[in-house]
């Protein structure tokens, strides 16, 4: 008997400084900065690997252009820029499976603001220092 599962994007929770982020115009992406191990092969064929402690992630959030959540994120960015109040608490939890990323984040970029005929996503980029990460399903 085969297993059958259903993925539900509404069970993915993302928050920044207690603000639930939900107004996406596309799929949020999470990328770890670099591999977990670096490998070197010597001239005699011996192989060494070094565990790299990588706690930085880049999270890209394609926000709907009309979202008031953009204003909330921009307020955090300006506050951090002016007062050094950041980084801010950050979490992603996927209730479909076992993906968890928790730590602190700062706004790397508010993305390009396209003001054309049709609404375009605002690709906000966060840098996250993970305190806890489990990159399961």
Backbone torsions as a table, in degrees:
resi	resn	phi	psi	omega
1	UNK	NA	130.0	-177.2
2	UNK	-85.6	153.1	177.0
3	UNK	-83.6	144.0	177.1
4	UNK	-132.4	126.9	179.5
5	UNK	-131.7	154.8	178.1
6	UNK	-120.3	128.5	175.8
7	UNK	-90.6	135.3	-179.5
8	UNK	-127.9	107.7	-177.6
9	UNK	-61.3	-20.9	179.8
10	UNK	-74.6	-6.1	177.2
11	UNK	-96.7	10.1	174.8
12	UNK	-100.1	118.3	-177.3
13	UNK	-108.8	127.9	178.5
14	UNK	-126.6	130.4	177.9
15	UNK	-139.6	147.1	177.1
16	UNK	-131.1	117.0	-179.1
17	UNK	54.7	36.8	179.2
18	UNK	83.5	-1.3	179.0
19	UNK	-90.3	118.1	176.2
20	UNK	-72.3	124.5	-179.5
21	UNK	-101.0	118.9	-173.0
22	UNK	-137.2	-16.0	-172.2
23	UNK	-87.6	68.3	-175.7
24	UNK	-95.1	141.8	172.9
25	UNK	-116.3	67.5	-174.5
26	UNK	132.2	-172.2	-174.8
27	UNK	-100.8	126.5	172.0
28	UNK	-62.4	144.9	177.8
29	UNK	-124.6	144.6	-179.9
30	UNK	-124.9	125.0	-179.4
31	UNK	-129.8	127.8	174.9
32	UNK	-77.7	141.0	-178.4
33	UNK	-84.0	92.6	175.0
34	UNK	94.2	163.7	-178.5
35	UNK	-77.1	161.9	178.4
36	UNK	-73.9	-27.1	-179.7
37	UNK	-133.1	143.0	170.5
38	UNK	-107.5	139.0	-175.8
39	UNK	-122.7	140.4	177.6
40	UNK	-129.8	135.2	174.4
41	UNK	-111.7	125.5	-178.9
42	UNK	-79.1	170.7	-178.6
43	UNK	-65.9	-20.5	178.3
44	UNK	-93.9	5.5	178.2
45	UNK	91.5	-6.1	177.3
46	UNK	-67.5	144.7	-177.8
47	UNK	-120.6	132.9	173.7
48	UNK	-121.0	143.3	172.2
49	UNK	-125.8	145.7	179.6
50	UNK	-120.2	126.7	176.9
51	UNK	-73.1	126.4	179.1
52	UNK	-102.7	128.7	178.1
53	UNK	-85.8	102.6	-176.5
54	UNK	-113.9	111.1	179.5
55	UNK	-115.5	3.9	-178.8
56	UNK	-98.2	135.5	177.0
57	UNK	-129.0	149.4	171.0
58	UNK	-109.4	127.1	179.3
59	UNK	-117.5	123.0	178.3
60	UNK	-108.2	124.7	-176.9
61	UNK	-115.3	106.4	177.7
62	UNK	-81.7	94.0	-175.1
63	UNK	-85.1	147.8	173.7
64	UNK	-64.4	137.7	-174.4
65	UNK	-60.1	-28.6	-177.1
66	UNK	-94.7	6.6	-175.1
67	UNK	-70.5	129.8	172.9
68	UNK	-68.0	-15.0	177.2
69	UNK	-65.8	-26.9	175.2
70	UNK	-61.7	-42.9	179.0
71	UNK	-62.4	-40.4	179.2
72	UNK	-64.4	-42.0	178.9
73	UNK	-67.2	-41.7	178.3
74	UNK	-63.4	-37.4	176.7
75	UNK	-61.2	-41.5	176.4
76	UNK	-63.5	-42.4	-179.5
77	UNK	-61.4	-46.5	-179.3
78	UNK	-65.2	-41.9	178.7
79	UNK	-60.7	-43.4	178.4
80	UNK	-64.3	-43.3	-179.5
81	UNK	-62.6	-42.9	-175.0
82	UNK	-81.7	-34.7	-171.8
83	UNK	-122.0	-9.9	-176.3
84	UNK	72.7	27.4	-176.0
85	UNK	-69.3	-19.1	-178.7
86	UNK	-84.5	177.7	-1.9
87	UNK	-72.4	168.7	-173.0
88	UNK	-115.8	151.8	177.5
89	UNK	-57.7	139.8	-176.1
90	UNK	-142.6	143.0	176.4
91	UNK	-153.7	142.4	167.0
92	UNK	-127.5	127.1	173.3
93	UNK	-130.9	134.9	178.6
94	UNK	-111.0	105.6	-177.5
95	UNK	-74.6	-5.4	174.4
96	UNK	-73.7	-25.3	-173.8
97	UNK	-153.4	-129.3	-171.9
98	UNK	-127.3	24.1	-179.7
99	UNK	-85.0	124.7	177.8
100	UNK	-140.2	134.1	172.1
101	UNK	-137.5	116.4	-179.3
102	UNK	-131.3	142.3	179.3
103	UNK	171.8	-143.5	177.3
104	UNK	-125.5	149.7	-175.8
105	UNK	-137.6	155.9	170.9
106	UNK	-134.1	157.6	-177.0
107	UNK	-83.7	114.4	179.1
108	UNK	-80.5	-40.0	-177.6
109	UNK	-157.7	140.8	175.0
110	UNK	-86.2	-1.9	178.6
111	UNK	76.4	170.0	179.2
112	UNK	-76.3	137.8	175.5
113	UNK	-99.3	101.5	178.9
114	UNK	-89.0	123.8	-177.9
115	UNK	-117.4	64.3	-177.6
116	UNK	-105.8	-159.0	-176.8
117	UNK	-69.5	-34.0	-177.7
118	UNK	-120.7	141.3	179.9
119	UNK	-61.4	135.7	178.4
120	UNK	-119.7	153.3	177.4
121	UNK	-66.8	148.3	172.0
122	UNK	-100.5	107.0	-175.9
123	UNK	-84.6	90.6	-179.9
124	UNK	-82.5	132.3	-177.8
125	UNK	-113.0	125.9	176.0
126	UNK	-110.0	145.6	169.4
127	UNK	-105.5	128.4	-175.8
128	UNK	-119.8	129.4	169.2
129	UNK	-97.7	112.8	-175.2
130	UNK	-76.1	134.9	169.8
131	UNK	-100.3	-30.8	176.8
132	UNK	-146.0	131.4	179.4
133	UNK	-144.5	132.8	170.5
134	UNK	-136.1	110.0	-172.1
135	UNK	-95.1	47.2	178.0
136	UNK	-79.0	-164.6	-175.6
137	UNK	-58.0	NA	NA
